Amino acid sequence: MKLERLDHFGIEVADLARAERFYTEVLGLAVVAHLGDQTLLECGDQNLALFQVARAALSSDERRDRIKRPLGRSHHAFRVSRMDFDTARDGLHAAGVECATPIDWGDHDCLYFLDPDGNLLEVVSYR
């Protein structure tokens, strides 16, 4: 078997409408389809599926720990251009999104942040 590329990825959310607003209004993704308990969003040349599932909300301490120590944790990374990295950071902060301090890896920069359900996400930009 030879895997060709990632076709789509899925993220579990407790409130589908809230998540859809975040991913469309804050991150700028476009809705492709509503399929019962999921929303399919366009993300570049692949899709992101938001799946509504019953799950307990993270406590404020759990959210704080997740964003203060993001390295080595399961997450989804979205690539942005060099020009868009600062715009993304500023937009996330303006929207009140919980963000870690940006990390300079030498050849790329990254910024980890949380969606409304506490899913760990990242924007990354390569030099």
C-alpha positions in Angstrom: 0.0 0.0 0.0 1.2 3.5 -0.8 -0.7 6.4 0.9 -1.0 9.3 -1.5 -1.9 12.2 0.8 -4.1 13.2 3.6 -7.7 13.4 2.3 -9.4 14.9 5.4 -9.1 15.0 9.1 -11.7 15.0 11.8 -12.0 16.9 15.1 -14.5 16.1 17.8 -16.6 19.0 19.2 -19.3 19.2 21.8 -21.3 22.0 20.1 -21.3 21.8 16.3 -22.8 25.3 15.7 -20.2 27.0 18.0 -17.4 25.0 16.4 -18.6 25.9 12.9 -18.6 29.6 13.8 -15.1 29.4 15.2 -13.6 27.5 12.2 -15.4 29.7 9.6 -15.3 33.2 11.3 -12.0 33.0 13.2 -10.0 30.6 11.0 -11.7 31.5 7.7 -12.6 28.0 6.5 -15.6 27.5 4.2 -18.5 25.1 4.8 -18.6 22.3 2.1 -21.5 20.3 3.6 -23.7 19.7 6.6 -24.0 15.9 7.2 -26.2 15.2 10.2 -23.9 15.4 13.2 -21.0 16.7 11.3 -19.9 19.7 9.3 -17.4 19.4 6.5 -15.1 22.4 5.9 -12.7 23.2 3.1 -9.1 23.5 4.2 -6.8 24.0 1.3 -7.0 20.9 -1.0 -8.4 18.7 1.8 -11.3 18.8 4.2 -11.8 19.1 7.9 -14.7 17.3 9.4 -16.2 18.6 12.7 -17.9 15.7 14.5 -20.4 16.5 17.3 -19.9 14.1 20.2 -21.0 14.2 23.8 -18.0 15.0 25.9 -17.3 16.8 29.1 -15.9 20.3 28.8 -12.3 20.8 29.9 -11.8 22.6 33.1 -10.0 26.0 33.0 -7.0 24.3 34.7 -6.9 21.7 31.9 -7.2 24.3 29.2 -4.4 26.4 30.8 -2.1 23.3 31.1 -2.8 22.3 27.5 -1.9 25.8 26.1 1.0 26.4 28.4 2.7 23.0 27.5 1.7 22.4 23.8 4.8 20.6 22.6 4.6 16.9 22.2 0.8 16.8 22.4 -1.6 15.7 19.7 -2.7 18.6 17.5 -3.5 19.7 14.0 -1.3 22.3 12.3 -2.4 24.7 9.6 0.3 26.1 7.3 0.2 29.9 6.6 2.4 32.1 4.5 5.1 34.2 6.2 3.0 37.3 5.5 0.0 35.7 7.2 1.7 34.4 10.3 1.5 37.8 12.1 -2.0 38.4 10.8 -3.0 35.0 12.1 -1.5 35.7 15.5 -3.1 39.1 15.7 -6.5 37.8 14.6 -6.5 35.0 17.1 -5.6 37.4 19.9 -8.3 39.8 18.8 -10.9 37.0 18.8 -9.9 36.2 22.4 -8.5 32.8 21.5 -6.2 31.2 24.1 -2.7 31.1 22.5 0.7 30.0 23.6 3.8 32.2 23.1 5.0 31.9 19.4 7.9 29.6 19.0 10.9 30.3 16.6 12.4 27.0 15.5 15.0 28.7 13.3 13.6 27.6 9.9 9.9 28.1 10.9 7.6 29.7 13.4 4.6 28.2 15.1 1.8 29.4 17.3 -0.4 26.9 19.3 -3.9 27.8 20.2 -7.1 26.2 21.5 -10.5 25.9 19.8 -13.7 26.4 21.9 -13.6 22.7 22.9 -9.9 22.8 23.9 -8.6 21.0 20.8 -5.0 21.9 20.4 -4.3 23.6 17.0 -1.3 25.3 15.5 -0.5 27.8 12.7 3.0 27.2 11.2 5.0 29.3 8.7 8.2 28.2 7.1 11.0 30.6 6.1 
